Amino acid sequence: MERRQTSTRHLADGDRSHLARAVIVILCGCLLASMAFSLTAGASDASALSVLSGLFSASQDSLDAVSLRDRIIVYDIRLPRVILGALIGASLAVSGAVMQGLFRNPLADPGIVGVSAGAGLGAVSMIVLGGTALAPMIAFFGSYALPLAAFAGALSFTAILYRVATRRGQTSIATMLLAGIALGAMAGAYMGILVYVADDRQLRDLTFWGLGSLAGASWIKIAAAGPFIIVSLLASPFLAQGLNGLALGEASAGHLGIPVQRLKYVAIVTVAAATGASVAVSGGIGFVGIVVPHLLRIVIGPDHRYLLPAAALLGACMLLLADTVSRTIVAPSELPIGIVTAAVGAPFFLWILLRRRGILDL
């Protein structure tokens, strides 16, 4: 009987692995469809398909038929927005999955535990003080100054959070959430001081930026934030085996030959770089990092070898769809994307809390 149960368990694990691979393939198709839909949808009737067909056509008449206005809308406005949205969605989802693996708790998320607040504090400091106290940094780093400032803020807050919430290799979820609230409040207080001394132009930027938006997407922002996000996404698969081992506990992971301390440092830097760069160019976009990994764990299981790439794909899809909704639901105006993600993510987060307490039997 025991042998039969063991065999069934291995078969189920094998089925889950095959399912995970199938889900990743499906998500690749969904991402391509989401990108195509985002390129086409909008207040303008510019068609990405007509622009592409006209540019790749050998006929001069077809090329002339594509108006300069349509080309500007597709290539200079929508395409950078789609690429930046996909990168940010992937980075937030992967950051959430890595943090949940690091803390061994599905409630960890860069936005909830204060990491995004730290990145926001760094970014706001650069926006407001960039013409005064931080002017030398902008002069030296140029367009990379804002992502670097956000990265420094996210890295500092992540390190503080881990230091406070972890004791003797055990992370307290209550301490983590309380520390995240405290760090978020502290960052909010400092950002309030900076907002108070900001001028009118900076206030307009900070108000819209604080709610999260991809409206300012451009090729320059992709060049500034893209390298941080891409490097973080490429580094995350190398954390998969270590995060799987860490699920057994730090002591067990160490016995398995996993360099636990190095894994922690790399994971913290990866999350800080991805979150910092994302917050620097898009503002506060919450709940992507908690909704996406949790949904995927229900479907494909907790194996980070599949969870991390699937999270990147699903996070990119969800943020692109949320951005499409934000710029079409009240067209020609635009709703901040952070409102859309919070409207969906907050009830989902509440459902997770109720389910963990056993109130919901789902």
Kinemage of the C-alpha trace (Angstrom):
@kinemage 1
@onewidth
@group {chain A} dominant
@subgroup {mainchain}
@vectorlist {calphas} color= white
{ca met a 1} P 0.000 0.000 0.000
{ca glu a 2} L 2.783 2.410 0.933
{ca arg a 3} L 4.653 1.559 -2.273
{ca arg a 4} L 1.530 2.302 -4.298
{ca gln a 5} L 1.084 5.705 -2.596
{ca thr a 6} L 4.729 6.575 -3.279
{ca ser a 7} L 4.299 5.624 -6.917
{ca thr a 8} L 1.158 7.729 -7.168
{ca arg a 9} L 2.929 10.678 -5.593
{ca his a 10} L 5.800 10.495 -8.101
{ca leu a 11} L 3.296 10.225 -10.945
{ca ala a 12} L 1.496 13.321 -9.701
{ca asp a 13} L 4.807 15.188 -9.493
{ca gly a 14} L 5.601 14.140 -13.038
{ca asp a 15} L 2.163 15.263 -14.204
{ca arg a 16} L 2.690 18.641 -12.507
{ca ser a 17} L 6.041 19.082 -14.302
{ca his a 18} L 4.466 18.332 -17.663
{ca leu a 19} L 1.647 20.716 -16.819
{ca ala a 20} L 4.146 23.421 -15.890
{ca arg a 21} L 5.917 23.104 -19.239
{ca ala a 22} L 2.588 23.264 -21.064
{ca val a 23} L 1.565 26.349 -19.081
{ca ile a 24} L 4.830 28.089 -19.961
{ca val a 25} L 4.278 27.385 -23.654
{ca ile a 26} L 0.696 28.681 -23.423
{ca leu a 27} L 1.866 31.802 -21.592
{ca cys a 28} L 4.384 32.515 -24.373
{ca gly a 29} L 1.490 32.585 -26.825
{ca cys a 30} L -0.569 34.720 -24.449
{ca leu a 31} L 2.270 37.220 -24.138
{ca leu a 32} L 2.557 37.584 -27.912
{ca ala a 33} L -1.225 38.041 -28.160
{ca ser a 34} L -1.191 40.609 -25.319
{ca met a 35} L 1.583 42.590 -26.975
{ca ala a 36} L -0.238 42.580 -30.321
{ca phe a 37} L -3.481 43.651 -28.649
{ca ser a 38} L -1.749 46.446 -26.724
{ca leu a 39} L -0.143 47.733 -29.921
{ca thr a 40} L -3.547 47.938 -31.596
{ca ala a 41} L -5.795 49.157 -28.766
{ca gly a 42} L -5.942 52.808 -27.843
{ca ala a 43} L -7.736 56.100 -28.256
{ca ser a 44} L -6.243 56.484 -31.730
{ca asp a 45} L -7.319 54.269 -34.622
{ca ala a 46} L -3.715 53.705 -35.695
{ca ser a 47} L -3.257 50.051 -36.645
{ca ala a 48} L 0.008 48.311 -35.871
{ca leu a 49} L -0.778 45.731 -38.544
{ca ser a 50} L -1.178 48.340 -41.272
{ca val a 51} L 2.023 50.095 -40.226
{ca leu a 52} L 4.024 46.869 -40.227
{ca ser a 53} L 2.566 45.659 -43.518
{ca gly a 54} L 3.245 49.020 -45.122
{ca leu a 55} L 6.846 49.215 -43.920
{ca phe a 56} L 7.696 45.674 -44.990
{ca ser a 57} L 5.901 45.951 -48.316
{ca ala a 58} L 7.929 46.323 -51.482
{ca ser a 59} L 5.330 48.663 -52.956
{ca gln a 60} L 5.992 52.381 -52.610
{ca asp a 61} L 2.247 53.013 -52.685
{ca ser a 62} L 1.807 50.859 -49.582
{ca leu a 63} L 4.589 52.703 -47.809
{ca asp a 64} L 3.116 56.104 -48.704
{ca ala a 65} L -0.294 54.956 -47.480
{ca val a 66} L 1.065 54.619 -43.958
{ca ser a 67} L 0.754 58.079 -42.479
{ca leu a 68} L 3.533 59.628 -40.462
{ca arg a 69} L 1.069 60.057 -37.619
{ca asp a 70} L 0.341 56.312 -37.452
{ca arg a 71} L 4.036 55.469 -37.503
{ca ile a 72} L 4.720 57.875 -34.637
{ca ile a 73} L 1.836 56.484 -32.588
{ca val a 74} L 2.882 52.850 -33.090
{ca tyr a 75} L 6.679 53.105 -32.940
{ca asp a 76} L 7.295 56.074 -30.665
{ca ile a 77} L 4.343 55.801 -28.256
{ca arg a 78} L 2.779 52.344 -28.175
{ca leu a 79} L 5.779 50.100 -28.873
{ca pro a 80} L 7.993 51.558 -26.080
{ca arg a 81} L 5.003 51.335 -23.754
{ca val a 82} L 4.400 47.681 -24.623
{ca ile a 83} L 8.066 46.734 -24.189
{ca leu a 84} L 8.395 48.648 -20.913
{ca gly a 85} L 5.109 47.223 -19.613
{ca ala a 86} L 6.208 43.665 -20.383
{ca leu a 87} L 9.566 44.209 -18.668
{ca ile a 88} L 8.014 45.794 -15.571
{ca gly a 89} L 5.282 43.173 -15.266
{ca ala a 90} L 7.840 40.383 -15.544
{ca ser a 91} L 10.189 42.001 -13.041
{ca leu a 92} L 7.486 42.630 -10.420
{ca ala a 93} L 6.112 39.088 -10.701
{ca val a 94} L 9.554 37.462 -10.538
{ca ser a 95} L 10.535 39.719 -7.618
{ca gly a 96} L 7.438 38.573 -5.753
{ca ala a 97} L 8.200 34.905 -6.458
{ca val a 98} L 11.820 35.300 -5.324
{ca met a 99} L 10.816 37.123 -2.136
{ca gln a 100} L 8.211 34.492 -1.325
{ca gly a 101} L 10.805 31.784 -1.819
{ca leu a 102} L 13.377 33.670 0.244
{ca phe a 103} L 10.993 34.323 3.149
{ca arg a 104} L 9.240 30.966 2.643
{ca asn a 105} L 5.857 32.630 2.761
{ca pro a 106} L 3.377 33.380 -0.053
{ca leu a 107} L 2.439 36.755 1.458
{ca ala a 108} L 5.792 38.368 0.708
{ca asp a 109} L 5.621 40.997 -2.021
{ca pro a 110} L 7.796 44.027 -2.830
{ca gly a 111} L 4.828 46.378 -2.574
{ca ile a 112} L 3.362 45.019 0.653
{ca val a 113} L 6.557 44.672 2.693
{ca gly a 114} L 7.998 48.097 1.879
{ca val a 115} L 10.568 47.318 -0.833
{ca ser a 116} L 8.665 49.343 -3.427
{ca ala a 117} L 8.380 52.167 -0.893
{ca gly a 118} L 12.160 52.199 -0.540
{ca ala a 119} L 12.553 52.327 -4.306
{ca gly a 120} L 9.968 55.116 -4.433
{ca leu a 121} L 11.838 57.104 -1.806
{ca gly a 122} L 15.039 56.865 -3.831
{ca ala a 123} L 13.262 57.875 -7.025
{ca val a 124} L 11.380 60.783 -5.432
{ca ser a 125} L 14.603 62.024 -3.855
{ca met a 126} L 16.230 62.071 -7.275
{ca ile a 127} L 13.248 63.802 -8.915
{ca val a 128} L 12.956 66.546 -6.299
{ca leu a 129} L 16.613 67.027 -5.361
{ca gly a 130} L 18.073 66.310 -8.777
{ca gly a 131} L 18.543 70.008 -9.474
{ca thr a 132} L 20.168 70.781 -6.115
{ca ala a 133} L 21.801 68.352 -3.692
{ca leu a 134} L 21.864 65.391 -6.081
{ca ala a 135} L 22.826 67.355 -9.190
{ca pro a 136} L 26.369 65.872 -9.293
{ca met a 137} L 24.896 62.360 -9.402
{ca ile a 138} L 22.688 63.246 -12.352
{ca ala a 139} L 25.618 64.890 -14.108
{ca phe a 140} L 27.738 61.762 -13.627
{ca phe a 141} L 25.210 58.988 -14.290
{ca gly a 142} L 22.882 60.800 -16.690
{ca ser a 143} L 19.674 58.890 -17.486
{ca tyr a 144} L 20.794 56.026 -15.204
{ca ala a 145} L 20.701 58.233 -12.088
{ca leu a 146} L 16.985 57.665 -11.413
{ca pro a 147} L 17.089 53.830 -11.661
{ca leu a 148} L 20.259 53.769 -9.575
{ca ala a 149} L 18.648 55.891 -6.846
{ca ala a 150} L 15.575 53.647 -6.812
{ca phe a 151} L 17.795 50.563 -6.736
{ca ala a 152} L 19.713 51.952 -3.743
{ca gly a 153} L 16.470 52.641 -1.891
{ca ala a 154} L 15.021 49.198 -2.652
{ca leu a 155} L 18.261 47.448 -1.694
{ca ser a 156} L 18.462 49.291 1.635
{ca phe a 157} L 14.853 48.534 2.563
{ca thr a 158} L 15.104 44.881 1.503
{ca ala a 159} L 18.231 44.378 3.615
{ca ile a 160} L 16.588 46.050 6.627
{ca leu a 161} L 13.437 43.976 6.190
{ca tyr a 162} L 15.319 40.694 6.042
{ca arg a 163} L 17.467 41.652 9.015
{ca val a 164} L 14.443 42.551 11.151
{ca ala a 165} L 12.137 39.691 10.136
{ca thr a 166} L 14.657 36.815 10.237
{ca arg a 167} L 16.024 35.395 13.476
{ca arg a 168} L 18.060 32.191 13.766
{ca gly a 169} L 17.172 31.233 10.226
{ca gln a 170} L 13.424 31.585 10.789
{ca thr a 171} L 11.351 34.376 9.258
{ca ser a 172} L 8.314 35.577 11.186
{ca ile a 173} L 5.476 36.538 8.839
{ca ala a 174} L 3.958 38.829 11.486
{ca thr a 175} L 7.278 40.601 12.006
{ca met a 176} L 7.797 40.847 8.249
{ca leu a 177} L 4.404 42.477 7.652
{ca leu a 178} L 4.779 44.825 10.613
{ca ala a 179} L 8.289 45.778 9.548
{ca gly a 180} L 7.009 46.361 6.024
{ca ile a 181} L 4.286 48.655 7.370
{ca ala a 182} L 6.841 50.564 9.433
{ca leu a 183} L 9.256 50.910 6.516
{ca gly a 184} L 6.438 51.999 4.213
{ca ala a 185} L 5.288 54.615 6.733
{ca met a 186} L 8.834 55.873 7.154
{ca ala a 187} L 9.324 56.135 3.404
{ca gly a 188} L 5.943 57.865 3.087
{ca ala a 189} L 6.938 60.435 5.704
{ca tyr a 190} L 10.205 61.251 3.956
{ca met a 191} L 8.462 61.390 0.576
{ca gly a 192} L 5.897 63.764 2.111
{ca ile a 193} L 8.685 66.113 3.129
{ca leu a 194} L 10.114 65.996 -0.401
{ca val a 195} L 6.679 66.608 -1.926
{ca tyr a 196} L 6.265 69.603 0.364
{ca val a 197} L 9.402 71.263 -1.010
{ca ala a 198} L 8.731 70.288 -4.659
{ca asp a 199} L 7.700 72.867 -7.241
{ca asp a 200} L 4.502 72.749 -9.314
{ca arg a 201} L 5.997 70.784 -12.201
{ca gln a 202} L 7.515 68.209 -9.883
{ca leu a 203} L 4.215 67.927 -7.979
{ca arg a 204} L 2.309 67.057 -11.143
{ca asp a 205} L 4.880 64.423 -12.043
{ca leu a 206} L 4.932 62.955 -8.541
{ca thr a 207} L 1.132 62.799 -8.220
{ca phe a 208} L 0.655 60.781 -11.398
{ca trp a 209} L 3.846 58.783 -10.806
{ca gly a 210} L 2.715 57.780 -7.308
{ca leu a 211} L -0.373 56.021 -8.675
{ca gly a 212} L 1.640 54.071 -11.227
{ca ser a 213} L 1.598 54.709 -14.938
{ca leu a 214} L 3.286 53.775 -18.198
{ca ala a 215} L 2.204 57.014 -19.863
{ca gly a 216} L 5.739 58.360 -19.964
{ca ala a 217} L 7.226 55.259 -21.596
{ca ser a 218} L 9.951 56.052 -24.103
{ca trp a 219} L 12.990 54.481 -25.675
{ca ile a 220} L 15.164 56.537 -23.304
{ca lys a 221} L 13.447 55.029 -20.247
{ca ile a 222} L 13.813 51.542 -21.715
{ca ala a 223} L 17.533 52.184 -22.199
{ca ala a 224} L 17.827 53.436 -18.607
{ca ala a 225} L 15.788 50.810 -16.739
{ca gly a 226} L 15.904 47.914 -19.188
{ca pro a 227} L 19.453 46.719 -18.385
{ca phe a 228} L 18.679 46.461 -14.643
{ca ile a 229} L 15.459 44.540 -15.280
{ca ile a 230} L 16.904 42.245 -17.949
{ca val a 231} L 19.943 41.326 -15.850
{ca ser a 232} L 17.671 40.578 -12.881
{ca leu a 233} L 15.376 38.408 -15.003
{ca leu a 234} L 18.340 36.520 -16.472
{ca ala a 235} L 19.806 35.964 -12.996
{ca ser a 236} L 16.582 34.669 -11.428
{ca pro a 237} L 16.627 31.136 -12.978
{ca phe a 238} L 19.991 30.512 -11.305
{ca leu a 239} L 18.242 31.009 -7.956
{ca ala a 240} L 15.641 28.307 -8.633
{ca gln a 241} L 17.477 25.294 -7.192
{ca gly a 242} L 18.569 27.254 -4.145
{ca leu a 243} L 15.046 28.537 -3.469
{ca asn a 244} L 13.699 24.995 -3.808
{ca gly a 245} L 16.216 23.804 -1.229
{ca leu a 246} L 15.510 26.777 1.014
{ca ala a 247} L 11.882 25.668 1.259
{ca leu a 248} L 13.128 22.803 3.475
{ca gly a 249} L 14.733 25.281 5.881
{ca glu a 250} L 18.130 26.938 5.966
{ca ala a 251} L 19.777 24.099 7.868
{ca ser a 252} L 18.503 21.447 5.461
{ca ala a 253} L 19.454 23.593 2.486
{ca gly a 254} L 22.979 23.948 3.852
{ca his a 255} L 23.261 20.175 4.271
{ca leu a 256} L 22.254 19.815 0.618
{ca gly a 257} L 25.264 21.902 -0.375
{ca ile a 258} L 23.388 25.128 -1.105
{ca pro a 259} L 25.390 28.282 -0.229
{ca val a 260} L 22.577 29.811 1.805
{ca gln a 261} L 24.170 33.153 2.654
{ca arg a 262} L 25.282 33.796 -0.923
{ca leu a 263} L 21.804 32.812 -2.124
{ca lys a 264} L 20.269 35.376 0.223
{ca tyr a 265} L 22.558 38.162 -0.944
{ca val a 266} L 22.029 37.437 -4.628
{ca ala a 267} L 18.253 37.165 -4.159
{ca ile a 268} L 18.104 40.469 -2.263
{ca val a 269} L 20.183 42.303 -4.881
{ca thr a 270} L 18.116 40.778 -7.700
{ca val a 271} L 14.823 41.862 -6.133
{ca ala a 272} L 16.170 45.329 -5.349
{ca ala a 273} L 17.475 45.885 -8.884
{ca ala a 274} L 14.284 44.685 -10.567
{ca thr a 275} L 11.935 46.534 -8.221
{ca gly a 276} L 14.024 49.697 -8.120
{ca ala a 277} L 14.284 50.002 -11.888
{ca ser a 278} L 10.572 49.274 -12.326
{ca val a 279} L 9.434 51.795 -9.723
{ca ala a 280} L 11.794 54.429 -11.114
{ca val a 281} L 10.106 54.491 -14.520
{ca ser a 282} L 6.518 53.477 -13.706
{ca gly a 283} L 5.812 54.525 -10.129
{ca gly a 284} L 3.941 52.384 -7.636
{ca ile a 285} L 2.222 49.407 -9.256
{ca gly a 286} L 1.085 47.043 -6.551
{ca phe a 287} L -0.125 43.460 -6.119
{ca val a 288} L 1.410 42.021 -9.310
{ca gly a 289} L 4.128 40.384 -7.234
{ca ile a 290} L 1.688 38.590 -4.948
{ca val a 291} L -1.161 37.697 -7.313
{ca val a 292} L 0.898 36.153 -10.127
{ca pro a 293} L 3.121 33.748 -8.117
{ca his a 294} L 0.213 32.617 -5.957
{ca leu a 295} L -1.971 31.838 -8.958
{ca leu a 296} L 0.836 29.884 -10.575
{ca arg a 297} L 1.569 27.892 -7.412
{ca ile a 298} L -2.039 26.723 -7.427
{ca val a 299} L -1.728 25.559 -11.051
{ca ile a 300} L 1.856 24.343 -11.534
{ca gly a 301} L 3.154 23.915 -7.996
{ca pro a 302} L 6.003 25.524 -6.037
{ca asp a 303} L 8.972 24.322 -8.129
{ca his a 304} L 10.914 27.527 -8.867
{ca arg a 305} L 12.439 26.020 -12.016
{ca tyr a 306} L 9.040 26.473 -13.622
{ca leu a 307} L 7.533 29.080 -11.312
{ca leu a 308} L 10.031 31.854 -12.111
{ca pro a 309} L 9.789 31.780 -15.931
{ca ala a 310} L 6.026 31.302 -15.742
{ca ala a 311} L 5.768 34.269 -13.358
{ca ala a 312} L 7.737 36.452 -15.771
{ca leu a 313} L 5.411 35.570 -18.645
{ca leu a 314} L 2.148 35.871 -16.700
{ca gly a 315} L 3.270 39.091 -14.999
{ca ala a 316} L 4.057 40.651 -18.370
{ca cys a 317} L 0.663 39.558 -19.740
{ca met a 318} L -1.274 40.868 -16.750
{ca leu a 319} L 0.423 44.261 -16.705
{ca leu a 320} L -0.053 44.724 -20.456
{ca leu a 321} L -3.745 43.904 -20.137
{ca ala a 322} L -4.085 46.196 -17.112
{ca asp a 323} L -2.362 48.990 -19.032
{ca thr a 324} L -4.668 48.465 -22.005
{ca val a 325} L -7.677 48.741 -19.694
{ca ser a 326} L -6.262 51.858 -18.023
{ca arg a 327} L -5.902 53.748 -21.304
{ca thr a 328} L -9.120 52.628 -22.968
{ca ile a 329} L -11.742 52.485 -20.191
{ca val a 330} L -11.915 56.305 -19.897
{ca ala a 331} L -10.461 57.180 -23.310
{ca pro a 332} L -9.232 59.653 -24.408
{ca ser a 333} L -8.191 60.202 -20.783
{ca glu a 334} L -6.074 57.651 -18.946
{ca leu a 335} L -6.574 55.892 -15.624
{ca pro a 336} L -3.390 55.259 -13.584
{ca ile a 337} L -2.472 51.619 -13.926
{ca gly a 338} L -1.852 51.278 -10.196
{ca ile a 339} L -5.582 51.781 -9.617
{ca val a 340} L -6.418 48.904 -11.967
{ca thr a 341} L -3.950 46.464 -10.388
{ca ala a 342} L -5.036 47.455 -6.859
{ca ala a 343} L -8.718 46.989 -7.725
{ca val a 344} L -7.979 43.388 -8.739
{ca gly a 345} L -5.091 42.582 -6.409
{ca ala a 346} L -6.484 43.863 -3.092
{ca pro a 347} L -9.499 41.489 -3.004
{ca phe a 348} L -7.203 38.649 -4.078
{ca phe a 349} L -4.798 39.440 -1.242
{ca leu a 350} L -7.710 39.428 1.209
{ca trp a 351} L -8.769 36.041 -0.161
{ca ile a 352} L -5.257 34.681 0.458
{ca leu a 353} L -5.350 35.898 4.069
{ca leu a 354} L -8.777 34.358 4.690
{ca arg a 355} L -7.736 31.094 3.077
{ca arg a 356} L -4.568 30.870 5.198
{ca arg a 357} L -6.629 31.361 8.350
{ca gly a 358} L -8.987 28.594 7.285
{ca ile a 359} L -12.005 30.852 6.970
{ca leu a 360} L -12.407 29.918 3.327
{ca asp a 361} L -12.245 26.281 2.365
{ca leu a 362} L -11.202 26.606 -1.270
